[in-house]
Amino acid sequence: MKALVLGAEWKPKPGYEPCPLEKKSKIALNGNLVWRNPKMELKELPMPEIADDQVLIRVKACGICGSDTHFYETDEEGYIKYSGPTKFPCTIGHEFSGTVEEIGKDVETLQVGDSVVAEGMMWCGRCFSCRSGLFNHCEQHQMIGFSVDGACAEYIAIEEKYCWEIGDLLKRYEEDRAYEAGALIEPTAVAYNGIFTVGGGIGPGAYVAIYGLGPIGLAAVALSKSAGASQIIGFDKSEGRVVLAREMRADFTFNPLTLSSENSSPSQKIMEVTSAKGADIQIEAAGAPRETLPWMEEALALKGRIIYLGRSTGKASIFLDTLVAKKGTIYGLRGHSGSCIFPQVIRLMASGQIDMTRIITARFPLSEAIEAIKRSSSREDGKIMIRI
């Protein structure tokens, strides 16, 4: 089968000593500190063999994520920009949907022919974190397309417990678009996890500010509007994404570069829109906390919440007394598993409450997947989709 495989050189940065677990597993806890000179290749690989508790999925659609872009991009020393756990070589791709082609003998809830999507977070279900209900923080966690072979390929083998049926999407959309919607469940679920499961939800009438209008930020726009936000204010340096956010029903959208040239800033715009009340919820989906955190601090409403969804290799600072004075809260999180998140997102899509397929701005066949990754570096697209 054909698959898009990323290889890289294990070469810890000077001054960084991998921990014993990293050395043993070859899973870098922060890819930016270890993996150098990445190379993507479309390869011919053997068909995956399934275990008794797994299913074989014929992939229909796979989205290109910002994390995939950060695998391709490097810093000035040649290290990948992604700062999370990684192990290479690895078939990339973790936003996908497809049909069940084969099932293991212990599989009970799925049948051959079922249309499915799968969680990308691989949780064990046995460690203290999992038994506490914190699947995204599993002590043994790995992620499809990061340290385990992913779905930018013709087939993928995956455990039954990570899969969810998406038959209801086929009732709403024509077939190709239904599978694209399925591939968009994962990034939408990340935003859902941050806003509702971890961040406490959105009260009708809330002021919401979103920094970074890539797929997760655009999902945050759609979810916030569906939850009753009165004003959604979005920021991105890409004019294309600014336009997309308006199409996804953001009320105000701005380019921080344009604001800077006008001697203004995102925080000033938020205070103007909210009559100096500030934003009740601020969502960081840009992965640029050094830039965004000062703005969020200045625009924090009383009892305001900051939800950090991005990933960054850099550190950022905040004046903690602002949180004291405003009774503010910062939430950090990762992932999308647990708390019935995938089924809830599927219901929202199937009912028409949100339509994430509107953010797809480019489609490529698997044979042109490398070109798709290169295009993603421009950050002008909403979502680039690989059709397989």
PANU-140901 format. One record per residue: residue number from 1; residue in one letter; x, y, z of N, C-alpha, C in turn. Coordinates in steps of 0.1 Angstrom, whole numbers, plus 2048, in hexadecimal, padded with zeros to 3 digits. Last residue first. Layout:
BEGIN
- NUM A X Y Z X Y Z X Y Z
...
This chain:
BEGIN
- 388 I 7AD 861 7FA 7B4 854 7F7 7AB 84A 7F1
- 387 R 7B4 883 7FC 7A9 879 7F9 7B1 86C 7F4
- 386 I 7BE 899 814 7C3 88F 80B 7B7 885 809
- 385 M 7B7 8BB 818 7B2 8AE 819 7B9 8A5 80F
- 384 I 7BE 8D7 82B 7C2 8D0 81F 7BE 8C1 821
- 383 K 7AB 8F2 837 7AF 8E4 839 7B2 8DE 82B
- 382 G 7B2 90D 831 7AA 909 83D 7AE 8FB 840
- 381 D 7D2 91B 826 7C6 913 824 7BF 911 832
- 380 E 7E8 929 82C 7DD 931 826 7D0 929 825
- 379 R 800 91E 834 7F6 922 83E 7EB 92B 839
- 378 S 815 915 826 811 923 823 807 928 82D
- 377 S 818 8FB 82D 821 904 833 81D 913 830
- 376 S 807 8EC 81C 802 8EF 82A 80B 8FA 831
- 375 R 816 8E6 806 80D 8F1 805 808 8F5 813
- 374 K 824 8D0 810 82C 8DC 80D 822 8E8 80C
- 373 I 80F 8BE 812 816 8C2 81E 81E 8CF 81C
- 372 A 809 8BB 7F7 7FF 8C0 800 805 8C5 80D
- 371 E 820 8AF 7ED 81C 8BD 7E8 812 8C3 7F2
- 370 I 81C 897 7FA 828 89F 7FD 825 8AE 7F9
- 369 A 806 88C 7ED 805 890 7FB 811 899 7FF
- 368 E 7FF 883 7D4 804 891 7D5 805 896 7E3
- 367 S 7F4 86A 7D8 800 86B 7CF 807 879 7D0
- 366 L 7DC 870 7E4 7E7 86B 7EC 7F4 86C 7E5
- 365 P 7CF 88F 7D6 7CF 880 7D7 7DC 87C 7DF
- 364 F 7C2 8AB 7E8 7CD 8A5 7E0 7CB 896 7E1
- 363 R 7B1 8CA 7EB 7B0 8BC 7EC 7BB 8B6 7E3
- 362 A 7A9 8E7 7FE 7B2 8E0 7F4 7B0 8D1 7F6
- 361 T 798 8F1 811 79C 8FA 806 7A5 8F4 7FC
- 360 I 780 8EB 829 789 8E4 81F 78C 8ED 813
- 359 I 76D 8F7 838 77A 8FC 83A 784 8F5 830
- 358 R 755 8EA 834 757 8F7 82E 765 8FC 82F
- 357 T 754 8D4 844 759 8D2 837 75B 8DF 82F
- 356 M 748 8DA 85C 757 8DC 85B 75C 8DA 84D
- 355 D 72D 8E6 866 731 8E0 85A 740 8E3 857
- 354 I 717 8E1 882 724 8E6 87D 726 8DF 870
- 353 Q 6FD 8D8 881 700 8E3 88A 70E 8E9 886
- 352 G 6F6 8C2 872 6F8 8CF 86B 6FB 8DB 874
- 351 S 6F6 8A9 87E 6EA 8B1 87F 6EA 8BF 878
- 350 A 70F 8A0 879 704 899 872 6F7 8A1 873
- 349 M 71E 8B2 88A 720 8B2 87B 714 8AC 874
- 348 L 715 8AB 8A3 714 8B9 89F 716 8BA 88F
- 347 R 71B 88F 8A3 70D 893 8A4 70C 8A2 89F
- 346 I 737 890 8A3 730 88A 898 721 88E 897
- 345 V 73C 89C 8BB 73F 8A4 8AF 738 89E 8A3
- 344 Q 733 887 8CC 72C 894 8CC 72F 89D 8C0
- 343 P 745 872 8C6 736 871 8C2 72F 87E 8C3
- 342 F 75D 87F 8CF 75B 87C 8C1 74C 87A 8BE
- 341 I 758 882 8EC 75A 88D 8E3 758 88A 8D5
- 340 C 754 873 903 74A 871 8F8 74C 87D 8EE
- 339 S 76A 874 914 75F 87D 916 755 87D 90B
- 338 G 785 86B 8FE 77D 86B 90A 772 874 90A
- 337 S 79C 880 8EB 796 873 8EF 78E 874 8FC
- 336 H 7AB 895 8E2 79D 895 8DE 795 889 8E3
- 335 G 7C8 8AA 8E9 7C1 89F 8E5 7B2 8A0 8E4
- 334 R 7D1 8BD 906 7D4 8B7 8F9 7CA 8AC 8F6
- 333 L 7D2 8DC 918 7CD 8CF 915 7D3 8CA 909
- 332 G 7CE 8F6 930 7D7 8EF 927 7D1 8E1 924
- 331 Y 7BE 913 938 7BD 905 937 7C7 900 92C
- 330 I 7BF 92D 950 7C5 928 943 7C4 919 943
- 329 T 7A9 945 95D 7AD 938 95D 7B4 935 94F
- 328 G 7A2 962 973 7A4 95B 967 7AA 94D 968
- 327 K 79B 976 984 796 969 987 797 960 97A
- 326 K 7A8 98E 980 79C 98B 977 796 97D 97A
- 325 A 7BD 98E 992 7B3 999 992 7A7 996 98A
- 324 V 7C9 975 98C 7C4 978 999 7B9 982 998
- 323 L 7D2 97A 971 7C8 96F 974 7C2 970 982
- 322 T 7E3 98F 977 7D7 991 96E 7CD 986 970
- 321 D 7F7 983 985 7EE 98B 98C 7E2 98F 984
- 320 L 807 977 971 7FE 96F 978 7F4 977 980
- 319 F 80F 980 953 80F 986 960 804 980 968
- 318 I 820 967 93F 813 96F 943 815 974 951
- 317 S 834 95B 924 832 95F 932 825 967 933
- 316 A 83F 93D 913 838 94A 913 836 94E 922
- 315 K 856 92A 8FF 84F 92D 90C 849 93B 90B
- 314 G 854 916 8E0 858 921 8E9 850 922 8F6
- 313 T 848 903 8D1 855 8FF 8D7 85A 90A 8E0
- 312 S 825 8FC 8D5 830 905 8D1 83D 900 8D8
- 311 R 803 8F6 8CC 810 8F1 8D1 81B 8FA 8CC
- 310 G 7E2 901 8D7 7EE 900 8CE 7F9 8F9 8D4
- 309 L 7CE 904 8EA 7CE 8F8 8E1 7DA 8F6 8D9
- 308 Y 7C5 912 907 7D1 910 8FF 7D1 903 8F7
- 307 I 7AF 928 911 7B0 91A 90D 7BB 919 903
- 306 I 7A6 93D 92B 7B0 93C 91F 7B1 92D 91D
- 305 R 78A 94F 937 792 942 936 79A 943 929
- 304 G 780 968 950 784 963 942 78C 956 942
- 303 K 777 975 965 774 967 965 778 961 957
- 302 L 776 991 951 774 98C 95F 770 97E 95E
- 301 A 78B 98C 933 77F 990 93A 77F 98C 949
- 300 L 7A9 995 925 7A2 98B 92E 797 992 935
- 299 A 7BA 9A3 915 7AC 9A3 911 7A3 999 91A
- 298 E 7D4 9A1 91E 7CE 9AE 91E 7BF 9AE 91B
- 297 E 7D7 985 91B 7D8 98B 928 7D1 998 929
- 296 M 7D6 983 8FF 7CC 97D 907 7CC 982 915
- 295 W 7EE 991 8F9 7E1 996 8F4 7D6 990 8FD
- 294 P 801 980 905 800 98E 909 7F2 994 905
- 293 L 7FC 968 8F5 7F9 968 903 7F8 977 909
- 292 T 804 96B 8DA 7F6 96B 8DE 7F3 96D 8EC
- 291 E 821 969 8D8 819 974 8D3 80B 976 8D9
- 290 R 826 952 8E6 82E 95E 8E9 827 96B 8E4
- 289 P 815 93E 8DC 812 945 8E8 81A 951 8EC
- 288 A 80C 932 8C3 815 93D 8C3 814 945 8D0
- 287 G 7F8 920 8BB 805 91B 8BF 810 926 8BF
- 286 A 7DF 928 8B5 7E9 92C 8AB 7F7 925 8AE
- 285 A 7CA 926 8C5 7CB 91B 8BC 7D6 91E 8B1
- 284 E 7BE 92F 8E2 7CB 930 8DB 7CC 924 8D2
- 283 I 7A1 940 8EA 7A6 933 8E5 7B3 935 8DD
- 282 Q 790 94E 904 79A 951 8FA 7A1 943 8F7
- 281 I 772 959 911 77A 94D 90D 783 951 902
- 280 D 76B 973 915 768 969 920 770 95D 91E
- 279 A 77E 990 90F 778 983 90A 777 97A 915
- 278 G 772 9B2 919 77C 9A7 917 775 99A 912
- 277 K 764 9C9 91D 762 9BE 926 76D 9B3 925
- 276 A 765 9DD 90A 76F 9DD 915 76D 9D2 920
- 275 S 753 9D5 8F7 750 9E1 8FF 759 9E1 90C
- 274 T 75C 9C2 8E6 755 9BE 8F3 752 9C9 8FC
- 273 V 76A 9CF 8D2 75E 9C7 8CF 755 9C4 8DB
- 272 E 77F 9DB 8E0 775 9E3 8D9 768 9DB 8D7
- 271 M 78C 9C4 8EB 786 9CE 8F4 77C 9D7 8ED
- 270 I 795 9B9 8D2 78C 9B2 8DB 785 9BB 8E5
- 269 K 7A6 9CD 8C9 79A 9CA 8C2 790 9C2 8CA
- 268 Q 7BA 9CB 8DD 7B3 9D7 8DB 7A6 9D5 8D4
- 267 S 7C4 9B1 8D8 7BD 9B4 8E5 7B5 9C1 8E4
- 266 P 7CF 9B3 8BE 7C3 9AB 8C0 7BC 9AE 8CE
- 265 S 7D6 9D6 8B7 7DA 9C9 8BB 7CD 9C1 8BD
- 264 S 7E4 9F3 8A5 7DA 9EC 8AD 7DF 9DE 8B1
- 263 N 7F2 A00 892 7F5 A03 8A0 7EA 9FE 8A9
- 262 E 7EF 9F5 879 7E5 A00 87D 7E7 A05 88B
- 261 S 800 9E1 879 803 9EC 870 7FA 9F8 873
- 260 S 7F2 9D0 88A 7FF 9D6 88F 802 9E2 886
- 259 L 7DD 9C8 87A 7DA 9D0 886 7E7 9D7 88B
- 258 T 7EA 9B9 867 7E4 9C5 863 7E1 9CE 86F
- 257 L 7F3 9A4 878 7FD 9AC 870 7F7 9B9 86C
- 256 P 7DB 999 881 7E4 9A0 88A 7EE 9A8 883
- 255 N 7BD 99C 870 7CB 997 86E 7D4 99F 878
- 254 F 79D 992 87D 7A7 99C 87B 7B5 995 878
- 253 T 779 991 87E 786 98A 87B 791 995 878
- 252 F 75A 98B 88E 765 995 88B 772 98D 888
- 251 D 74A 975 88F 744 982 88D 74E 98D 889
- 250 A 74C 956 87D 752 95F 886 74C 96D 884
- 249 R 740 944 86A 738 94C 873 73F 953 87E
- 248 M 750 93A 857 74C 930 862 744 938 86D
- 247 E 756 950 848 74C 946 842 747 93C 84D
- 246 R 769 95B 859 75C 962 858 751 959 852
- 245 A 77C 948 856 776 949 863 769 951 862
- 244 L 784 94C 83B 77D 940 83F 776 941 84C
- 243 V 791 965 83E 785 964 836 77D 958 83A
- 242 V 7A7 95C 84D 79E 967 853 791 967 84B
- 241 R 7B3 94B 83B 7AC 946 847 7A3 950 84E
- 240 G 7BD 95E 829 7B3 953 825 7AC 94D 831
- 239 E 7CE 96D 838 7C2 973 833 7B8 969 82F
- 238 S 7DF 963 854 7DC 95F 847 7CE 965 843
- 237 K 7E1 969 86E 7EA 971 865 7E7 96D 856
- 236 D 7C3 96D 881 7CD 965 87A 7D5 96D 871
- 235 F 7A8 96D 898 7B5 973 894 7BE 969 88D
- 234 G 786 974 8A0 790 96B 89C 79C 973 896
- 233 I 76C 975 8B6 776 97D 8B0 782 975 8AD
- 232 I 74A 972 8BA 756 96A 8B8 760 973 8B0
- 231 Q 730 979 8CF 73A 97F 8C6 746 976 8C6
- 230 S 720 966 8DB 719 971 8D5 723 978 8CC
- 229 A 71D 942 8DA 725 94E 8DC 71F 95A 8D5
- 228 G 70E 92A 8D7 707 936 8DA 710 942 8DE
- 227 A 719 913 8CD 716 913 8DB 710 920 8E0
- 226 S 71E 918 8B3 713 90F 8B5 70F 90F 8C4
- 225 K 734 92A 8B7 727 92F 8B1 71C 926 8B4
- 224 S 747 917 8C0 743 922 8C8 735 928 8C4
- 223 L 749 906 8AA 744 901 8B6 73F 90C 8C0
- 222 A 754 918 897 748 911 894 741 90C 8A1
- 221 V 76C 920 8A4 762 929 89F 755 923 89E
- 220 A 779 907 8A7 775 90F 8B3 76B 919 8AF
- 219 A 77E 902 88C 775 8F9 894 770 900 8A0
- 218 L 791 915 888 785 916 881 77A 90D 887
- 217 G 7A6 90B 899 7A0 918 89C 792 91A 895
- 216 I 7AB 8F4 88B 7A6 8F3 899 79F 900 89D
- 215 P 7B3 8FE 871 7A7 8F4 873 7A2 8F4 881
- 214 G 7BC 920 879 7BD 913 872 7B2 90A 875
- 213 L 7BC 939 886 7B0 934 87F 7B3 929 875
- 212 G 7C6 948 8A2 7CA 93D 899 7BE 937 893
- 211 Y 7B3 94E 8BD 7C0 952 8B7 7C5 946 8AF
- 210 I 794 95A 8C5 79B 94E 8C0 7A7 953 8B8
- 209 A 77D 963 8DE 788 967 8D5 790 95B 8D2
- 208 V 75C 969 8E7 766 95F 8E4 770 964 8DA
- 207 Y 744 971 8FE 74D 976 8F4 759 96D 8F3
- 206 A 724 960 902 732 962 905 739 969 8FA
- 205 G 70A 959 8FC 70D 967 8FE 71B 96A 901
- 204 P 70A 93A 90E 703 943 903 706 951 906
- 203 G 72A 930 919 71C 934 91D 716 93C 911
- 202 I 73C 914 910 739 922 90D 72B 926 911
- 201 G 752 8FF 924 747 902 91B 746 911 919
- 200 G 768 8F6 933 75C 8FA 93A 751 8FE 931
- 199 G 780 8ED 928 77F 8FB 92B 772 8FF 931
- 198 V 77D 8D1 924 787 8D6 92E 784 8E4 932
- 197 T 766 8CE 915 769 8C4 91E 773 8CA 929
- 196 F 764 8E7 905 759 8E2 90D 75D 8D8 918
- 195 I 77D 8EF 8F9 772 8F9 8FD 768 8F3 907
- 194 G 78D 8D8 8F6 792 8E4 8FD 787 8ED 902
- 193 N 77C 8C6 8E9 782 8C3 8F5 787 8CF 8FD
- 192 Y 777 8D5 8D1 76C 8D2 8DA 772 8CE 8E8
- 191 A 791 8D5 8C6 78B 8E2 8CA 77F 8DF 8D4
- 190 V 793 8B9 8C1 79D 8C0 8C9 797 8CD 8CF
- 189 A 77D 8B5 8B0 77D 8AF 8BD 787 8B6 8C7
- 188 T 787 8C1 899 77C 8C7 89F 77A 8C2 8AE
- 187 P 79C 8AF 892 79F 8BD 897 793 8C4 89D
- 186 E 78A 897 88F 795 898 898 799 8A6 89C
- 185 I 777 89C 87A 773 89A 888 77E 89C 892
- 184 L 780 89D 861 781 8AA 868 77C 8A8 876
- 183 A 77B 884 856 789 888 859 78B 895 860
- 182 G 75F 887 853 765 87E 85D 773 881 860
- 181 A 75F 898 83D 75A 89D 84A 75F 894 855
- 180 E 769 886 82B 771 892 82E 76C 898 83B
- 179 Y 754 875 82A 761 870 82F 76A 87C 832
- 178 A 740 886 81F 73E 880 82C 74B 87B 832
- 177 R 74B 88B 806 74A 896 810 748 891 81E
- 176 D 747 872 7FA 754 878 7FB 755 883 806
- 175 E 729 86F 7FC 733 866 802 741 86C 804
- 174 E 716 88B 808 719 882 7FD 726 87B 802
- 173 Y 709 88E 829 711 892 81E 712 887 814
- 172 R 6F6 881 83A 6F6 890 839 6FD 894 82C
- 171 K 6FC 867 83B 6EE 86B 839 6ED 879 836
- 170 L 716 866 842 712 862 834 704 865 831
- 169 L 714 86C 85C 71A 876 853 717 873 845
- 168 D 70B 855 868 702 860 867 707 86B 85E
- 167 G 722 844 868 717 841 85E 70E 84D 85D
- 166 I 739 843 876 735 850 871 72A 84E 866
- 165 E 745 833 894 73E 833 887 739 841 883
- 164 W 766 834 8A1 758 838 8A2 751 838 895
- 163 C 782 825 8B2 77A 828 8A6 76B 82C 8A9
- 162 Y 792 81C 8C6 794 82A 8C2 78A 82E 8B7
- 161 K 78C 801 8CA 788 80A 8D4 78A 819 8D0
- 160 E 799 7F3 8B4 78A 7F5 8B4 786 800 8BE
- 159 E 7B8 7FF 8AA 7B0 7F8 8B4 7A1 7FC 8B3
- 158 I 7C2 7FD 887 7C0 805 894 7B7 7FD 89D
- 157 A 7D4 801 869 7CE 7F7 873 7CD 7FF 881
- 156 I 7CD 810 84A 7D2 811 858 7CC 807 861
- 155 Y 7D4 817 827 7CE 80F 832 7D4 812 83F
- 154 E 7E0 82B 818 7D4 824 813 7CC 81C 81E
- 153 A 7E8 848 82B 7EB 83C 824 7DE 835 820
- 152 C 7E9 858 842 7EB 85E 835 7F1 852 82C
- 151 A 7E6 84D 85B 7DC 84A 851 7DE 852 844
- 150 G 803 83F 86E 7F6 846 86C 7EE 843 860
- 149 D 816 82D 885 812 82F 877 804 835 876
- 148 V 81F 83F 8A2 819 833 89D 814 836 88E
- 147 S 826 859 8A7 82F 84E 8AB 82A 840 8A7
- 146 F 815 867 895 820 86D 89C 82B 863 8A1
- 145 G 801 858 88B 807 861 882 813 869 888
- 144 I 7F1 855 8A9 7F1 850 89B 7F7 85B 893
- 143 M 804 857 8C7 7FA 85D 8BE 7FC 858 8B0
- 142 Q 803 849 8E8 80A 84C 8DC 7FF 852 8D2
- 141 H 805 847 90C 7FF 84C 900 808 84D 8F4
- 140 Q 809 83E 925 80F 836 91A 80B 83B 90C
- 139 E 7FA 84F 934 809 84E 937 810 846 92C
- 138 C 7E2 864 926 7E7 856 928 7F6 856 92A
- 137 H 7D5 87B 921 7E1 87C 929 7E6 86E 92D
- 136 N 7BD 875 916 7C7 87C 90E 7D4 87E 914
- 135 F 7AF 868 92A 7B5 860 920 7BF 868 917
- 134 L 7A7 86B 947 7AF 874 93F 7B7 86D 934
- 133 G 79B 85A 958 793 860 94E 79A 86A 945
- 132 S 7AA 84C 969 7A5 859 96E 79C 860 964
- 131 R 7B4 839 959 7AA 835 963 7A4 841 96A
- 130 C 7C6 849 94B 7BB 843 944 7B0 83F 94E
- 129 S 7D9 84E 960 7D2 859 959 7C5 854 952
- 128 F 7E2 835 968 7DA 83D 971 7D3 848 96A
- 127 C 7DB 81D 94D 7E4 825 955 7DB 82E 95E
- 126 R 7C9 810 93C 7CD 809 948 7D4 812 952
- 125 G 7C4 81C 923 7B8 818 92B 7BC 812 939
- 124 C 7D5 826 910 7D6 818 914 7CA 813 91C
- 123 W 7CF 839 8F2 7D0 838 901 7CF 829 905
- 122 M 7D8 84B 8D8 7D8 83D 8DC 7DA 83B 8EB
- 121 M 7C8 863 8C6 7CF 860 8D3 7CD 852 8D6
- 120 G 7B7 863 8B0 7C5 862 8AE 7CE 860 8BA
- 119 E 799 851 8AA 7A1 85A 8B2 7B0 858 8AF
- 118 A 78A 84C 88A 792 847 896 799 852 89D
- 117 V 76C 844 878 777 84D 87B 77E 848 888
- 116 V 75B 82F 860 760 833 86D 76A 83E 86D
- 115 S 743 81A 852 74A 827 851 74E 82C 85E
- 114 D 744 7F7 84E 741 803 856 749 80F 852
- 113 G 74F 7E2 840 747 7EB 839 743 7F7 841
- 112 V 74F 7CB 85B 755 7CE 84E 74B 7D7 846
- 111 Q 746 7D9 87A 744 7CF 870 74B 7D4 863
- 110 L 74A 7DE 89E 74B 7E2 890 74A 7D7 886
- 109 T 74A 7D3 8B7 741 7DE 8B4 741 7E3 8A6
- 108 E 75C 7BE 8BA 74E 7BC 8BC 745 7C7 8B7
- 107 V 77A 7AD 8B5 773 7B9 8B2 764 7B6 8B3
- 106 D 789 796 8B6 783 79B 8C2 77B 7A8 8C1
- 105 K 793 791 89C 78A 788 8A2 783 78C 8AF
- 104 G 793 7B0 889 79A 7A6 891 78F 79D 898
- 103 I 787 7B8 868 786 7B9 876 78D 7AD 87D
- 102 E 78A 7CC 84B 78C 7BF 851 78C 7C2 861
- 101 E 781 7E5 842 784 7DB 838 785 7CD 83E
- 100 V 76E 801 849 774 7F5 84F 775 7EA 844
- 99 T 777 820 83A 76E 815 83C 775 809 841
- 98 G 77E 841 848 77F 836 83E 775 82B 840
- 97 S 792 85E 852 786 855 852 787 84B 847
- 96 F 7A8 873 865 7A4 86A 85A 797 863 85D
- 95 E 7C3 880 870 7B6 885 86F 7B0 87D 863
- 94 H 7DD 877 870 7D5 873 87B 7C7 878 87B
- 93 G 7FC 873 861 7ED 874 85E 7E5 86F 86A
- 92 I 819 860 857 812 86B 85D 803 86A 85A
- 91 T 82C 844 85F 822 849 855 81A 854 85C
- 90 C 84D 849 86A 83F 847 86E 837 84C 862
- 89 P 86E 842 877 865 845 86C 857 842 870
- 88 F 865 856 895 866 854 886 870 849 883
- 87 K 850 862 8AD 85A 858 8AA 859 855 89B
- 86 T 847 87C 8C5 848 877 8B7 852 86B 8B6
- 85 P 836 894 8D9 83C 886 8D8 83C 881 8C9
- 84 G 83B 8B7 8CE 835 8AC 8D5 83C 89E 8D3
- 83 S 843 8CC 8BD 848 8CB 8CB 843 8C0 8D3
- 82 Y 84D 8D0 89C 843 8CB 8A5 84A 8C8 8B3
- 81 K 862 8D8 88C 85C 8E3 894 852 8DD 89E
- 80 I 880 8C6 888 872 8C7 886 86C 8D1 890
- 79 Y 89F 8D6 883 897 8CD 88B 888 8D0 888
- 78 G 8B2 8E7 877 8AD 8DB 86F 8A4 8D2 877
- 77 E 8B7 8FE 883 8C1 8F4 885 8BD 8E7 87E
- 76 E 8A2 90F 87F 8AE 913 879 8B9 908 87A
- 75 D 887 8F6 87C 88D 902 881 89B 905 87A
- 74 T 872 8EA 861 87D 8E8 86B 881 8F6 870
- 73 E 854 8D8 856 85C 8E4 858 867 8E2 863
- 72 Y 849 8BF 859 84F 8C2 84C 859 8CE 84E
- 71 F 83D 8BF 871 846 8B5 86E 84F 8B8 862
- 70 H 82B 8D5 86E 837 8D7 877 841 8CB 876
- 69 T 818 8C9 85E 820 8D4 859 82D 8D6 861
- 68 D 80D 8B8 871 814 8B2 866 81D 8BC 85F
- 67 S 802 8CB 882 80D 8C2 887 815 8BC 87C
- 66 G 7ED 8D4 872 7F9 8DD 874 805 8D5 87A
- 65 C 7E3 8B9 85C 7E3 8C0 868 7EF 8CA 86A
- 64 I 7D1 8AE 841 7DE 8B3 845 7DD 8BC 851
- 63 G 7BA 892 843 7BD 8A1 843 7CB 8A3 847
- 62 C 7AF 879 82E 7B8 87C 839 7BC 88B 838
- 61 A 797 861 824 79B 86F 824 7A4 871 830
- 60 K 797 845 823 790 84C 819 795 85B 818
- 59 V 7A8 827 82B 7A7 835 82D 7A0 83C 821
- 58 R 79C 80B 837 79F 810 82A 79D 81F 82B
- 57 I 7A7 7FC 854 79E 807 84E 7A4 80B 841
- 56 L 7A4 7E0 868 7AB 7E6 85C 7A2 7F0 855
- 55 V 7A3 7DF 88B 79C 7DF 87E 7A6 7E4 874
- 54 Q 7AC 7CB 8A8 7AE 7D5 89F 7A4 7D4 893
- 53 D 7B0 7B6 8B9 7A7 7C1 8BE 7A7 7CD 8B4
- 52 D 7C2 7A5 8AD 7B5 7A0 8B0 7AB 7AB 8B3
- 51 A 7D3 7BA 894 7D3 7B1 8A0 7C4 7AD 8A3
- 50 I 7DA 7BA 871 7D2 7BE 87D 7D4 7B4 888
- 49 E 7F4 7C7 85D 7ED 7BB 863 7E6 7BF 870
- 48 P 7F6 7DD 842 7F6 7DB 850 7EF 7CE 854
- 47 M 809 7D6 825 7FB 7D8 82B 7FC 7D5 83A
- 46 P 829 7E6 821 820 7DA 822 813 7DD 828
- 45 L 82C 804 80D 82E 7FC 819 825 7EF 819
- 44 E 83B 81B 7F9 833 80E 7F8 836 806 804
- 43 K 83B 83E 801 841 831 800 836 826 7FE
- 42 L 843 85E 7FE 838 855 7FB 83E 847 7F8
- 41 E 855 86F 818 855 867 80C 848 85F 80A
- 40 M 866 889 829 859 882 826 85A 87B 818
- 39 K 87D 88F 841 87B 88C 833 86F 884 831
- 38 P 88F 8A4 858 883 89C 854 883 89A 845
- 37 N 8A6 8AD 869 8A6 8AA 85B 89B 8A0 856
- 36 R 8A0 89F 88A 8A7 8A8 881 8A6 8A3 872
- 35 W 892 89C 8AA 892 898 89C 897 8A3 892
- 34 V 896 8AA 8C3 89D 89D 8C0 89E 89A 8B1
- 33 L 887 8BF 8CA 894 8BE 8D1 89C 8B2 8CC
- 32 N 86F 8BC 8BD 878 8C7 8B9 886 8C7 8BF
- 31 G 861 8A8 8CB 868 8A5 8BE 872 8B0 8BA
- 30 N 862 89F 8EA 861 8AC 8E3 869 8AA 8D6
- 29 L 864 885 8EE 859 88B 8F5 857 899 8EF
- 28 A 86B 86C 8D6 86F 879 8DB 863 880 8E2
- 27 I 86F 84C 8D9 864 855 8D7 869 862 8DE
- 26 K 880 838 8DE 883 840 8D2 877 849 8CF
- 25 S 87F 829 8F4 874 828 8EB 877 82F 8DE
- 24 K 898 82F 901 894 821 8FF 889 820 8F4
- 23 K 89A 84B 901 8A4 843 8FB 8A0 835 8F8
- 22 E 882 852 90E 884 856 900 88F 84D 8FA
- 21 L 888 847 928 87C 842 920 87E 846 911
- 20 P 89F 856 930 8A0 848 92D 894 842 925
- 19 C 89E 876 91D 89C 86E 929 89D 85F 926
- 18 P 8B7 887 90A 8AB 87F 90A 8AA 877 917
- 17 E 8C5 8A5 910 8C8 897 913 8BB 88F 914
- 16 Y 8D1 8C1 900 8C5 8B9 904 8C8 8AA 905
- 15 G 8E9 8CC 8F8 8E3 8D0 905 8D7 8C8 909
- 14 P 8E0 8CB 8D6 8EB 8CD 8E0 8E5 8D2 8ED
- 13 K 8C4 8B5 8CE 8CB 8C2 8CE 8D6 8C3 8D8
- 12 P 8C7 893 8C3 8C3 89D 8CD 8CB 8AA 8CC
- 11 K 8BE 885 8A8 8CA 88C 8AC 8C7 897 8B6
- 10 W 8B2 870 892 8B2 871 8A1 8BF 878 8A5
- 9 E 8A5 87C 875 8B1 878 87B 8B0 87A 88A
- 8 A 887 86F 865 88F 87A 86A 89B 874 872
- 7 G 86B 869 84F 877 865 856 87F 871 85B
- 6 L 84A 863 848 853 86D 84D 85F 866 854
- 5 V 836 858 82D 83F 854 839 849 860 83B
- 4 L 818 850 820 822 85C 822 829 85A 82F
- 3 A 813 833 80D 812 83A 81A 81C 845 81A
- 2 K 803 818 7FB 80A 824 7FB 808 82C 808
- 1 M 808 7F4 800 800 800 800 809 80C 800
